[in-house]
Amino acid sequence: MTTANNTEIFPKGEKLTNEYFTGDAYLTSLLAKDSNNNFAMGSVTFSPGARTNWHTHPKGQVLIITQGAGWYQEKGKAAQSIKKGDVINIPENIMHWHGASADNEMIHIAITNYEAEKNVVWLNPVSEEEYAAANKK
C-alpha cells in the first residue's frame, strides 16, 4: 500500500463532509476565484478507496497528480490509471469521476474554471460495481 509521506507539497487540509465524495477526502484551498483569476485551485487528498461522485465542469478542469495512484474515468470510457506526475485535462461538460485506487492514497491539485459563478455540477455517486471494475485493470 502506498501512502503519502513527508514529501507532500501542501497540508492535508480539512475533511470534506459533503455528499459529493465516497470515503475520506480532504481539501486544502490554494487559490479562490478573484478578479484576476477565473478559476479556483485546491489540493485534494483521497484516502485509499475514496473518490468523487460523477460530475461535470461547465468550463473544464485540470488535475495535477502530486502523490500516489488512482483512477480517472469519463462516462462511457474505460477507467484510466493515474499516478504522481500525470496531468489530466478534462474538457467542459464531460461526465467523469476521479479518486484513489483501492490500495493507494492519491493527492492531486485541481484547477477548476468557472462559468459565471458555477464551476461544478455534482451528479450520482460512483457505484461500488463501477469502482470495482476500475480497480481490476
Beta strands, then each sheet from edge to edge (+ up, - down):
strand 1: 14-15
strand 2: 21-22
strand 3: 25-31
strand 4: 39-46
strand 5: 51-52
strand 6: 55-56
strand 7: 61-74
strand 8: 80-83
strand 9: 87-90
strand 10: 96-100
strand 11: 106-113
strand 12: 121-122
sheet 1: 1+ 3- 4+ 11- 7+ 8-
sheet 2: 1+ 3- 4+ 11- 7+ 9-
sheet 3: 1+ 3- 4+ 11- 7+ 10-
sheet 4: 2+ 5-
sheet 5: 6+ 12-
end
